[in-house]
Amino acid sequence: MNTFTVQNKFVEPVFNKVRAELEQIVNDIQCELENDREMKEAMREMKRSENMIKYKDEIKSRPKKEWFQGSERRKEAVKEGKEELKNIKSKFEGTYQNKRENKQRSKSKAKKSNTPAKKQQQ
């Protein structure tokens, strides 16, 4: 296998030239993408404005949106949700604690039952 070494003074100018050209190309592409994005956004806003003008009467005739709950009922619902979450959390922690205790009991029972059996075998 042959290897060649090239001095930096020959490589550096070529590298800088290629790098400058690529940077220009990348900058142009980024600029185009930004322009495309702005154009799409402008077209979307234009279409929206046209529809607002075209369907102005229909839009105004719609009933105003209202909450189906009053502010007091919403506050109650938040409190109820928090209480329910606490109940779920306590149930989960209780279940987890019970499983851990049962596991420890079964391990201790297994150790106790294995100890005499080993003594009998010897």
VMD Tcl script that builds the backbone (N, CA, C; Angstrom):
set m [mol new atoms 366]
animate dup $m
set s [atomselect $m all]
$s set {name element resname resid chain x y z} {
  {N N MET 1 A 0.841 -1.165 0.000}
  {CA C MET 1 A 0.000 0.000 0.000}
  {C C MET 1 A 0.893 1.236 0.000}
  {N N ASN 2 A 0.632 2.122 -0.906}
  {CA C ASN 2 A 1.409 3.353 -0.989}
  {C C ASN 2 A 0.688 4.474 -0.252}
  {N N THR 3 A 1.449 5.275 0.440}
  {CA C THR 3 A 0.872 6.439 1.102}
  {C C THR 3 A 1.626 7.675 0.660}
  {N N PHE 4 A 0.899 8.741 0.555}
  {CA C PHE 4 A 1.494 10.006 0.159}
  {C C PHE 4 A 1.169 11.063 1.195}
  {N N THR 5 A 2.067 11.949 1.396}
  {CA C THR 5 A 1.811 13.068 2.282}
  {C C THR 5 A 1.852 14.346 1.451}
  {N N VAL 6 A 0.917 15.208 1.762}
  {CA C VAL 6 A 0.834 16.478 1.048}
  {C C VAL 6 A 1.033 17.579 2.074}
  {N N GLN 7 A 1.821 18.528 1.711}
  {CA C GLN 7 A 2.108 19.602 2.643}
  {C C GLN 7 A 0.877 20.493 2.813}
  {N N ASN 8 A 0.761 21.070 4.025}
  {CA C ASN 8 A -0.379 21.922 4.354}
  {C C ASN 8 A -0.482 23.134 3.440}
  {N N LYS 9 A 0.600 23.646 2.978}
  {CA C LYS 9 A 0.566 24.860 2.153}
  {C C LYS 9 A -0.136 24.618 0.823}
  {N N PHE 10 A -0.217 23.337 0.374}
  {CA C PHE 10 A -0.927 23.022 -0.849}
  {C C PHE 10 A -2.407 22.688 -0.583}
  {N N VAL 11 A -2.681 22.094 0.560}
  {CA C VAL 11 A -4.034 21.641 0.880}
  {C C VAL 11 A -4.900 22.791 1.392}
  {N N GLU 12 A -4.326 23.643 2.180}
  {CA C GLU 12 A -5.088 24.697 2.853}
  {C C GLU 12 A -5.828 25.628 1.892}
  {N N PRO 13 A -5.238 26.117 0.827}
  {CA C PRO 13 A -5.985 27.003 -0.085}
  {C C PRO 13 A -7.177 26.305 -0.761}
  {N N VAL 14 A -6.983 25.060 -1.134}
  {CA C VAL 14 A -8.061 24.311 -1.772}
  {C C VAL 14 A -9.197 24.083 -0.767}
  {N N PHE 15 A -8.815 23.718 0.429}
  {CA C PHE 15 A -9.806 23.498 1.481}
  {C C PHE 15 A -10.609 24.774 1.736}
  {N N ASN 16 A -9.931 25.896 1.865}
  {CA C ASN 16 A -10.617 27.162 2.139}
  {C C ASN 16 A -11.561 27.545 0.999}
  {N N LYS 17 A -11.142 27.311 -0.240}
  {CA C LYS 17 A -11.978 27.631 -1.394}
  {C C LYS 17 A -13.250 26.773 -1.401}
  {N N VAL 18 A -13.092 25.468 -1.199}
  {CA C VAL 18 A -14.236 24.558 -1.173}
  {C C VAL 18 A -15.172 24.921 -0.012}
  {N N ARG 19 A -14.583 25.208 1.118}
  {CA C ARG 19 A -15.374 25.559 2.305}
  {C C ARG 19 A -16.186 26.834 2.052}
  {N N ALA 20 A -15.581 27.845 1.468}
  {CA C ALA 20 A -16.285 29.101 1.189}
  {C C ALA 20 A -17.444 28.875 0.224}
  {N N GLU 21 A -17.218 28.064 -0.810}
  {CA C GLU 21 A -18.276 27.788 -1.777}
  {C C GLU 21 A -19.428 27.026 -1.124}
  {N N LEU 22 A -19.095 26.035 -0.308}
  {CA C LEU 22 A -20.141 25.260 0.365}
  {C C LEU 22 A -20.924 26.121 1.349}
  {N N GLU 23 A -20.235 27.002 2.077}
  {CA C GLU 23 A -20.930 27.890 3.013}
  {C C GLU 23 A -21.923 28.777 2.269}
  {N N GLN 24 A -21.534 29.263 1.105}
  {CA C GLN 24 A -22.422 30.110 0.307}
  {C C GLN 24 A -23.644 29.323 -0.152}
  {N N ILE 25 A -23.421 28.090 -0.597}
  {CA C ILE 25 A -24.533 27.244 -1.040}
  {C C ILE 25 A -25.482 26.963 0.115}
  {N N VAL 26 A -24.939 26.617 1.269}
  {CA C VAL 26 A -25.763 26.323 2.443}
  {C C VAL 26 A -26.555 27.562 2.860}
  {N N ASN 27 A -25.914 28.719 2.867}
  {CA C ASN 27 A -26.607 29.957 3.222}
  {C C ASN 27 A -27.738 30.260 2.246}
  {N N ASP 28 A -27.515 30.036 0.974}
  {CA C ASP 28 A -28.565 30.254 -0.026}
  {C C ASP 28 A -29.752 29.329 0.211}
  {N N ILE 29 A -29.467 28.065 0.497}
  {CA C ILE 29 A -30.545 27.097 0.745}
  {C C ILE 29 A -31.322 27.482 1.995}
  {N N GLN 30 A -30.622 27.879 3.061}
  {CA C GLN 30 A -31.305 28.290 4.282}
  {C C GLN 30 A -32.192 29.506 4.032}
  {N N CYS 31 A -31.709 30.438 3.243}
  {CA C CYS 31 A -32.477 31.628 2.907}
  {C C CYS 31 A -33.740 31.248 2.123}
  {N N GLU 32 A -33.595 30.340 1.165}
  {CA C GLU 32 A -34.750 29.873 0.397}
  {C C GLU 32 A -35.780 29.207 1.287}
  {N N LEU 33 A -35.326 28.363 2.199}
  {CA C LEU 33 A -36.245 27.674 3.105}
  {C C LEU 33 A -36.997 28.678 3.985}
  {N N GLU 34 A -36.299 29.672 4.473}
  {CA C GLU 34 A -36.925 30.697 5.299}
  {C C GLU 34 A -37.961 31.476 4.489}
  {N N ASN 35 A -37.624 31.815 3.255}
  {CA C ASN 35 A -38.566 32.525 2.387}
  {C C ASN 35 A -39.804 31.680 2.097}
  {N N ASP 36 A -39.588 30.386 1.852}
  {CA C ASP 36 A -40.716 29.481 1.615}
  {C C ASP 36 A -41.636 29.421 2.828}
  {N N ARG 37 A -41.043 29.322 3.995}
  {CA C ARG 37 A -41.839 29.254 5.217}
  {C C ARG 37 A -42.655 30.538 5.397}
  {N N GLU 38 A -42.020 31.679 5.187}
  {CA C GLU 38 A -42.723 32.954 5.314}
  {C C GLU 38 A -43.830 33.077 4.270}
  {N N MET 39 A -43.569 32.596 3.067}
  {CA C MET 39 A -44.570 32.658 2.004}
  {C C MET 39 A -45.780 31.789 2.356}
  {N N LYS 40 A -45.539 30.585 2.854}
  {CA C LYS 40 A -46.645 29.704 3.250}
  {C C LYS 40 A -47.467 30.346 4.355}
  {N N GLU 41 A -46.784 30.956 5.321}
  {CA C GLU 41 A -47.493 31.601 6.420}
  {C C GLU 41 A -48.324 32.779 5.905}
  {N N ALA 42 A -47.778 33.558 4.987}
  {CA C ALA 42 A -48.507 34.687 4.417}
  {C C ALA 42 A -49.725 34.207 3.630}
  {N N MET 43 A -49.557 33.122 2.870}
  {CA C MET 43 A -50.684 32.568 2.110}
  {C C MET 43 A -51.782 32.064 3.048}
  {N N ARG 44 A -51.376 31.441 4.133}
  {CA C ARG 44 A -52.339 30.944 5.116}
  {C C ARG 44 A -53.120 32.117 5.737}
  {N N GLU 45 A -52.417 33.184 6.090}
  {CA C GLU 45 A -53.068 34.359 6.662}
  {C C GLU 45 A -53.986 35.025 5.639}
  {N N MET 46 A -53.565 35.070 4.371}
  {CA C MET 46 A -54.381 35.664 3.324}
  {C C MET 46 A -55.679 34.874 3.145}
  {N N LYS 47 A -55.564 33.545 3.118}
  {CA C LYS 47 A -56.738 32.678 2.958}
  {C C LYS 47 A -57.678 32.848 4.148}
  {N N ARG 48 A -57.110 32.960 5.322}
  {CA C ARG 48 A -57.914 33.152 6.534}
  {C C ARG 48 A -58.670 34.474 6.457}
  {N N SER 49 A -57.989 35.525 6.041}
  {CA C SER 49 A -58.625 36.839 5.922}
  {C C SER 49 A -59.739 36.811 4.876}
  {N N GLU 50 A -59.483 36.158 3.750}
  {CA C GLU 50 A -60.514 36.040 2.717}
  {C C GLU 50 A -61.749 35.340 3.270}
  {N N ASN 51 A -61.538 34.262 4.007}
  {CA C ASN 51 A -62.661 33.523 4.582}
  {C C ASN 51 A -63.400 34.354 5.624}
  {N N MET 52 A -62.656 35.143 6.401}
  {CA C MET 52 A -63.298 35.992 7.404}
  {C C MET 52 A -64.219 37.008 6.711}
  {N N ILE 53 A -63.766 37.553 5.599}
  {CA C ILE 53 A -64.582 38.525 4.868}
  {C C ILE 53 A -65.755 37.825 4.167}
  {N N LYS 54 A -65.458 36.698 3.528}
  {CA C LYS 54 A -66.471 35.980 2.755}
  {C C LYS 54 A -67.598 35.446 3.642}
  {N N TYR 55 A -67.237 34.914 4.813}
  {CA C TYR 55 A -68.226 34.286 5.695}
  {C C TYR 55 A -68.499 35.122 6.942}
  {N N LYS 56 A -68.353 36.424 6.817}
  {CA C LYS 56 A -68.508 37.353 7.938}
  {C C LYS 56 A -69.876 37.188 8.611}
  {N N ASP 57 A -70.939 37.178 7.830}
  {CA C ASP 57 A -72.290 37.076 8.392}
  {C C ASP 57 A -72.498 35.747 9.108}
  {N N GLU 58 A -72.013 34.676 8.502}
  {CA C GLU 58 A -72.169 33.350 9.114}
  {C C GLU 58 A -71.412 33.255 10.430}
  {N N ILE 59 A -70.227 33.817 10.473}
  {CA C ILE 59 A -69.411 33.776 11.685}
  {C C ILE 59 A -70.076 34.569 12.806}
  {N N LYS 60 A -70.615 35.735 12.471}
  {CA C LYS 60 A -71.259 36.565 13.493}
  {C C LYS 60 A -72.568 35.967 13.993}
  {N N SER 61 A -73.222 35.142 13.167}
  {CA C SER 61 A -74.499 34.560 13.563}
  {C C SER 61 A -74.344 33.372 14.521}
  {N N ARG 62 A -73.147 32.866 14.642}
  {CA C ARG 62 A -72.918 31.733 15.552}
  {C C ARG 62 A -73.098 32.186 16.998}
  {N N PRO 63 A -73.611 31.294 17.841}
  {CA C PRO 63 A -73.760 31.676 19.252}
  {C C PRO 63 A -72.390 31.763 19.933}
  {N N LYS 64 A -72.315 32.634 20.912}
  {CA C LYS 64 A -71.070 32.812 21.644}
  {C C LYS 64 A -70.788 31.567 22.469}
  {N N LYS 65 A -69.538 31.163 22.518}
  {CA C LYS 65 A -69.160 29.972 23.279}
  {C C LYS 65 A -69.260 30.268 24.770}
  {N N GLU 66 A -69.787 29.305 25.504}
  {CA C GLU 66 A -69.920 29.456 26.943}
  {C C GLU 66 A -69.430 28.190 27.623}
  {N N TRP 67 A -68.983 28.339 28.856}
  {CA C TRP 67 A -68.598 27.185 29.651}
  {C C TRP 67 A -69.861 26.466 30.078}
  {N N PHE 68 A -69.814 25.160 30.065}
  {CA C PHE 68 A -70.975 24.411 30.521}
  {C C PHE 68 A -71.020 24.348 32.041}
  {N N GLN 69 A -69.947 24.764 32.680}
  {CA C GLN 69 A -69.873 24.779 34.133}
  {C C GLN 69 A -69.590 26.197 34.588}
  {N N GLY 70 A -70.106 26.509 35.757}
  {CA C GLY 70 A -69.758 27.789 36.353}
  {C C GLY 70 A -68.395 27.698 37.012}
  {N N SER 71 A -67.876 28.823 37.446}
  {CA C SER 71 A -66.541 28.828 38.042}
  {C C SER 71 A -66.518 28.031 39.344}
  {N N GLU 72 A -67.608 28.079 40.115}
  {CA C GLU 72 A -67.654 27.309 41.377}
  {C C GLU 72 A -67.618 25.816 41.095}
  {N N ARG 73 A -68.365 25.383 40.087}
  {CA C ARG 73 A -68.403 23.957 39.751}
  {C C ARG 73 A -67.030 23.488 39.258}
  {N N ARG 74 A -66.341 24.336 38.522}
  {CA C ARG 74 A -64.989 23.969 38.062}
  {C C ARG 74 A -64.051 23.800 39.246}
  {N N LYS 75 A -64.137 24.702 40.234}
  {CA C LYS 75 A -63.287 24.594 41.423}
  {C C LYS 75 A -63.592 23.312 42.182}
  {N N GLU 76 A -64.885 22.976 42.286}
  {CA C GLU 76 A -65.262 21.728 42.948}
  {C C GLU 76 A -64.698 20.521 42.199}
  {N N ALA 77 A -64.765 20.569 40.881}
  {CA C ALA 77 A -64.252 19.455 40.070}
  {C C ALA 77 A -62.748 19.291 40.273}
  {N N VAL 78 A -62.032 20.402 40.408}
  {CA C VAL 78 A -60.587 20.327 40.658}
  {C C VAL 78 A -60.333 19.688 42.011}
  {N N LYS 79 A -61.081 20.093 43.035}
  {CA C LYS 79 A -60.915 19.508 44.374}
  {C C LYS 79 A -61.219 18.021 44.355}
  {N N GLU 80 A -62.322 17.656 43.683}
  {CA C GLU 80 A -62.679 16.238 43.591}
  {C C GLU 80 A -61.577 15.438 42.893}
  {N N GLY 81 A -61.021 16.012 41.847}
  {CA C GLY 81 A -59.942 15.339 41.128}
  {C C GLY 81 A -58.724 15.132 42.000}
  {N N LYS 82 A -58.377 16.139 42.802}
  {CA C LYS 82 A -57.235 16.010 43.710}
  {C C LYS 82 A -57.482 14.938 44.755}
  {N N GLU 83 A -58.688 14.909 45.314}
  {CA C GLU 83 A -59.018 13.885 46.309}
  {C C GLU 83 A -58.951 12.491 45.705}
  {N N GLU 84 A -59.490 12.358 44.484}
  {CA C GLU 84 A -59.451 11.061 43.812}
  {C C GLU 84 A -58.011 10.620 43.562}
  {N N LEU 85 A -57.161 11.563 43.185}
  {CA C LEU 85 A -55.763 11.252 42.959}
  {C C LEU 85 A -55.090 10.788 44.248}
  {N N LYS 86 A -55.414 11.442 45.365}
  {CA C LYS 86 A -54.858 11.020 46.657}
  {C C LYS 86 A -55.306 9.605 47.001}
  {N N ASN 87 A -56.594 9.294 46.753}
  {CA C ASN 87 A -57.101 7.951 47.023}
  {C C ASN 87 A -56.379 6.906 46.183}
  {N N ILE 88 A -56.195 7.203 44.926}
  {CA C ILE 88 A -55.493 6.263 44.037}
  {C C ILE 88 A -54.065 6.062 44.518}
  {N N LYS 89 A -53.420 7.161 44.897}
  {CA C LYS 89 A -52.038 7.082 45.371}
  {C C LYS 89 A -51.938 6.231 46.626}
  {N N SER 90 A -52.859 6.454 47.571}
  {CA C SER 90 A -52.809 5.679 48.818}
  {C C SER 90 A -53.085 4.201 48.547}
  {N N LYS 91 A -54.022 3.905 47.642}
  {CA C LYS 91 A -54.295 2.506 47.290}
  {C C LYS 91 A -53.064 1.863 46.666}
  {N N PHE 92 A -52.417 2.585 45.765}
  {CA C PHE 92 A -51.227 2.057 45.113}
  {C C PHE 92 A -50.128 1.800 46.130}
  {N N GLU 93 A -49.891 2.770 47.014}
  {CA C GLU 93 A -48.846 2.597 48.014}
  {C C GLU 93 A -49.182 1.444 48.948}
  {N N GLY 94 A -50.454 1.303 49.317}
  {CA C GLY 94 A -50.863 0.191 50.172}
  {C C GLY 94 A -50.654 -1.140 49.492}
  {N N THR 95 A -51.017 -1.238 48.231}
  {CA C THR 95 A -50.842 -2.467 47.458}
  {C C THR 95 A -49.358 -2.798 47.332}
  {N N TYR 96 A -48.547 -1.808 47.056}
  {CA C TYR 96 A -47.112 -2.018 46.916}
  {C C TYR 96 A -46.521 -2.483 48.241}
  {N N GLN 97 A -46.945 -1.847 49.338}
  {CA C GLN 97 A -46.428 -2.213 50.666}
  {C C GLN 97 A -46.838 -3.642 51.000}
  {N N ASN 98 A -48.096 -4.019 50.717}
  {CA C ASN 98 A -48.561 -5.380 50.982}
  {C C ASN 98 A -47.769 -6.395 50.171}
  {N N LYS 99 A -47.499 -6.095 48.918}
  {CA C LYS 99 A -46.738 -7.028 48.084}
  {C C LYS 99 A -45.333 -7.214 48.637}
  {N N ARG 100 A -44.734 -6.125 49.087}
  {CA C ARG 100 A -43.387 -6.222 49.656}
  {C C ARG 100 A -43.390 -7.067 50.922}
  {N N GLU 101 A -44.373 -6.830 51.793}
  {CA C GLU 101 A -44.460 -7.598 53.037}
  {C C GLU 101 A -44.691 -9.068 52.735}
  {N N ASN 102 A -45.590 -9.377 51.794}
  {CA C ASN 102 A -45.851 -10.765 51.425}
  {C C ASN 102 A -44.604 -11.433 50.855}
  {N N LYS 103 A -43.848 -10.720 50.074}
  {CA C LYS 103 A -42.627 -11.253 49.496}
  {C C LYS 103 A -41.617 -11.587 50.595}
  {N N GLN 104 A -41.484 -10.659 51.557}
  {CA C GLN 104 A -40.554 -10.881 52.664}
  {C C GLN 104 A -40.992 -12.070 53.515}
  {N N ARG 105 A -42.313 -12.174 53.753}
  {CA C ARG 105 A -42.824 -13.317 54.527}
  {C C ARG 105 A -42.536 -14.629 53.819}
  {N N SER 106 A -42.778 -14.652 52.503}
  {CA C SER 106 A -42.566 -15.904 51.768}
  {C C SER 106 A -41.083 -16.275 51.749}
  {N N LYS 107 A -40.199 -15.286 51.688}
  {CA C LYS 107 A -38.765 -15.572 51.741}
  {C C LYS 107 A -38.375 -16.135 53.094}
  {N N SER 108 A -38.920 -15.533 54.159}
  {CA C SER 108 A -38.566 -16.014 55.501}
  {C C SER 108 A -39.134 -17.416 55.728}
  {N N LYS 109 A -40.335 -17.696 55.202}
  {CA C LYS 109 A -40.916 -19.037 55.325}
  {C C LYS 109 A -40.082 -20.051 54.557}
  {N N ALA 110 A -39.615 -19.638 53.388}
  {CA C ALA 110 A -38.809 -20.536 52.571}
  {C C ALA 110 A -37.495 -20.848 53.267}
  {N N LYS 111 A -36.913 -19.870 53.903}
  {CA C LYS 111 A -35.662 -20.099 54.616}
  {C C LYS 111 A -35.884 -21.044 55.786}
  {N N LYS 112 A -36.978 -20.818 56.524}
  {CA C LYS 112 A -37.282 -21.675 57.675}
  {C C LYS 112 A -37.553 -23.102 57.238}
  {N N SER 113 A -38.303 -23.263 56.139}
  {CA C SER 113 A -38.641 -24.610 55.682}
  {C C SER 113 A -37.427 -25.307 55.064}
  {N N ASN 114 A -36.509 -24.573 54.478}
  {CA C ASN 114 A -35.323 -25.170 53.860}
  {C C ASN 114 A -34.298 -25.577 54.903}
  {N N THR 115 A -34.213 -24.896 55.988}
  {CA C THR 115 A -33.196 -25.179 57.002}
  {C C THR 115 A -33.360 -26.575 57.593}
  {N N PRO 116 A -34.549 -26.978 58.082}
  {CA C PRO 116 A -34.684 -28.334 58.628}
  {C C PRO 116 A -34.496 -29.413 57.567}
  {N N ALA 117 A -34.910 -29.158 56.383}
  {CA C ALA 117 A -34.777 -30.162 55.330}
  {C C ALA 117 A -33.315 -30.442 55.059}
  {N N LYS 118 A -32.493 -29.439 55.090}
  {CA C LYS 118 A -31.072 -29.638 54.864}
  {C C LYS 118 A -30.459 -30.439 56.002}
  {N N LYS 119 A -30.895 -30.163 57.211}
  {CA C LYS 119 A -30.345 -30.895 58.367}
  {C C LYS 119 A -30.730 -32.363 58.299}
  {N N GLN 120 A -31.967 -32.651 57.840}
  {CA C GLN 120 A -32.397 -34.040 57.757}
  {C C GLN 120 A -31.616 -34.789 56.703}
  {N N GLN 121 A -31.251 -34.117 55.611}
  {CA C GLN 121 A -30.534 -34.785 54.535}
  {C C GLN 121 A -29.113 -35.155 54.967}
  {N N GLN 122 A -28.512 -34.326 55.817}
  {CA C GLN 122 A -27.129 -34.581 56.212}
  {C C GLN 122 A -27.122 -35.669 57.208}
}
mol reanalyze $m
mol bondsrecalc $m
mol representation Tube
mol addrep $m
